[in-house]
Amino acid sequence: FLASLILASKFMQDRCYSNRAWAKLSGLSPREIGRCERALGEALEWRLWVGKLPAAQSNLGRSLTKSK
């Protein structure tokens, strides 16, 4: 699960946490964070883009970001 969160964060944000920061948050070593991230990326063949969302999900995302 953590590798998914890290990859999604790095894919979607221009400025993201370093592996060292993720290591402090998770209790894992930065090296283990990197290994998990690479393993998941390779399993997904680095295809991180999901595609266009259905209209209902897209509208939900917009309403959530407006409420912040």
Secondary structure by P-SEA (a helix, b strand, c coil): caaaaaaaaaacccccccaaaaaaaccccaaaaaaaaaaaaaaaccccccccccaaaaaaaaaaaaac
